[in-house]
């Protein structure tokens, strides 16, 4: 494949990654109103709490993902998501 094709695919992948990230968070249970009961997120929260003596540690993966689900993904993180997903797609095609 040519460089133009890789560049276009990288751009599409970057945009898709940025749009898909909040959707995926919601689908696994990290919502704006909290962790959804019976979801993958609730299983993660339960495991994290058990491992940490009953509480979810601040800064843990569960805490960070819930913050993103509740408040949205910061622009800086969206930029990283876009760069990584675009770069991977372009690298695969080159």
Contact map, one row per residue, 1 for C-alpha under 8 A:
1110110000000000000000000000000000000000000000000000000000000000000000000000000000000000000011
1111110000000000000000000000000000000000000000000000000000000000000000000000000000000000000001
1111111000000000000000000000000000000000000000000000000000000000000000000000000000000000000001
0111111100000000000000000000000000000000000000000000000000000000000000000000000000000000000000
1111111110000000000000000000000000000000000000000000000000000000000000000000000000000000000010
1111111111000000000000000000000000000000000000000000000000000000000000000000000000000000111011
0011111111100000000000000000000000000000000000000000000000000000000000000000000000000000010000
0001111111110000000000000000000000000000000000000000000000000000000000000000000000000000000000
0000111111111000000000000000000000000000000000000000000000000000000000000000000000000100110000
0000011111111100000000000000000000000000000000000000000000000000000000000000000000001111110000
0000001111111110000000000000000000000000000000000000000000000000000000000000000000000100000000
0000000111111111000000000000000000000000000000000000000000000000000000000000000000000100000000
0000000011111111100000000000000000000000000000000000000000000000000000000000000001001100100000
0000000001111111110000000000000000000000000000000000000000000000000000000000000011111110000000
0000000000111111111000000000000000000000000000000000000000000000000000000000000001000100000000
0000000000011111111100000000000000000000000000000000000000000000000000000000000001000000000000
0000000000001111111110000000000000000000000000000000000000000000000000000000000011001100000000
0000000000000111111111000000000000000000000000000000000000000000000000000000011011000000000000
0000000000000011111111100000000000000000000000000000000000000000000000000000000000000000000000
0000000000000001111111110000000000000000000000000000000000000000000000000000000000000000000000
0000000000000000111111111000000000000000000000000000000000000000000000000000000000000000000000
0000000000000000011111111100000000000000000000000000000000000000000110011000000000000000000000
0000000000000000001111111110000000000000000000000000000000000000000000000000000000000000000000
0000000000000000000111111111000000000000000000000000000000000000000000000000000000000000000000
0000000000000000000011111111111000000000000000000000000000000000100010000000000000000000000000
0000000000000000000001111111111000000000000000000000000000000000000010000000000000000000000000
0000000000000000000000111111110000000000000000000000000000000000000000000000000000000000000000
0000000000000000000000011111110000000011100000000000000000000000000000000000000000000000000000
0000000000000000000000001111111000111011110000000000000000000000000000000000000000000000000000
0000000000000000000000001111111101110000100000000000000000000000110111000000000000000000000000
0000000000000000000000001100111111110000000000000000000000000000010011000000000000000000000000
0000000000000000000000000000011111000000000000000000000000000000000011100000000000000000000000
0000000000000000000000000000001111100000000000000000000000000000000001000000000000000000000000
0000000000000000000000000000011111110000000000000000000000000000010011000000000000000000000000
0000000000000000000000000000111011111010110000000000000000000000010000000000000000000000000000
0000000000000000000000000000111001111110110000000000000000000000000000000000000000000000000000
0000000000000000000000000000100000111110010000000000000000000000000000000000000000000000000000
0000000000000000000000000000000000011111011000000000000000000000000000000000000000000000000000
0000000000000000000000000001100000111111111000000000000000000000000000000000000000000000000000
0000000000000000000000000001100000000111111100000000000000000000000000000000000000000000000000
0000000000000000000000000001110000110011111110000000000000000100000000000000000000000000000000
0000000000000000000000000000100000111111111111000000000000000000000000000000000000000000000000
0000000000000000000000000000000000000111111111100000000000000000000000000000000000000000000000
0000000000000000000000000000000000000001111111110000000000000100000000000000000000000000000000
0000000000000000000000000000000000000000111111111000000100000100000000000000000000000000000000
0000000000000000000000000000000000000000011111111100000000000000000000000000000000000000000000
0000000000000000000000000000000000000000001111111110000000000000000000000000000000000000000000
0000000000000000000000000000000000000000000111111111001110000100000000000000000000000000000000
0000000000000000000000000000000000000000000011111111111110000000000000000000000000000000000000
0000000000000000000000000000000000000000000001111111111000000000000000000000000000000000000000
0000000000000000000000000000000000000000000000111111110000000000000000000000000000000000000000
0000000000000000000000000000000000000000000000011111111110000000000000000000000000000000000000
0000000000000000000000000000000000000000000000001111111000000000000000000000000000000000000000
0000000000000000000000000000000000000000000000001111111100000000000000000000000000000000000000
0000000000000000000000000000000000000000000000011101111110000000000000000000000000000000000000
0000000000000000000000000000000000000000000010011001011111010110000000000000000000000000000000
0000000000000000000000000000000000000000000000011001001111110010000000000000000000000000000000
0000000000000000000000000000000000000000000000000000000111110011000000000000000000000000000000
0000000000000000000000000000000000000000000000000000000011111111000000000000000000000000000000
0000000000000000000000000000000000000000000000000000000111111111000000000000000000000000000000
0000000000000000000000000000000000000000000000000000000000111111100000000000000000000000000000
0000000000000000000000000000000000000000100110010000000100111111110000000000000000000000000000
0000000000000000000000000000000000000000000000000000000111111111111000000000000000000000000000
0000000000000000000000000000000000000000000000000000000001111111111100000000000000000000000000
0000000000000000000000001000010000000000000000000000000000001111111110000000000000000000000000
0000000000000000000000000000011001100000000000000000000000000111111111000000000000000000000000
0000000000000000000000000000000000000000000000000000000000000011111111110000000000000000000000
0000000000000000000001000000010000000000000000000000000000000001111111111100000000000000000000
0000000000000000000001001100011101000000000000000000000000000000111111111000000000000000000000
0000000000000000000000000000011111000000000000000000000000000000011111110000000000000000000000
0000000000000000000000000000000100000000000000000000000000000000001111111000000000000000000000
0000000000000000000001000000000000000000000000000000000000000000001111111100000000000000000000
0000000000000000000001000000000000000000000000000000000000000000000110111110110000000000000000
0000000000000000000000000000000000000000000000000000000000000000000100011111110000000000000000
0000000000000000000000000000000000000000000000000000000000000000000000001111111000000000000000
0000000000000000000000000000000000000000000000000000000000000000000000000111111100000000000000
0000000000000000000000000000000000000000000000000000000000000000000000001111111110000000000000
0000000000000000010000000000000000000000000000000000000000000000000000001111111111000000000000
0000000000000000010000000000000000000000000000000000000000000000000000000011111111100000000000
0000000000000000000000000000000000000000000000000000000000000000000000000001111111110000000000
0000000000000100110000000000000000000000000000000000000000000000000000000000111111111000000000
0000000000001111110000000000000000000000000000000000000000000000000000000000011111111100000000
0000000000000100000000000000000000000000000000000000000000000000000000000000001111111110000000
0000000000000100000000000000000000000000000000000000000000000000000000000000000111111111000000
0000000001001100100000000000000000000000000000000000000000000000000000000000000011111111100000
0000000011111110100000000000000000000000000000000000000000000000000000000000000001111111110000
0000000001000100000000000000000000000000000000000000000000000000000000000000000000111111111000
0000000001000000000000000000000000000000000000000000000000000000000000000000000000011111111100
0000010011001000000000000000000000000000000000000000000000000000000000000000000000001111111110
0000011011000000000000000000000000000000000000000000000000000000000000000000000000000111111111
0000010000000000000000000000000000000000000000000000000000000000000000000000000000000011111111
0000000000000000000000000000000000000000000000000000000000000000000000000000000000000001111111
1000110000000000000000000000000000000000000000000000000000000000000000000000000000000000111111
1110010000000000000000000000000000000000000000000000000000000000000000000000000000000000011111
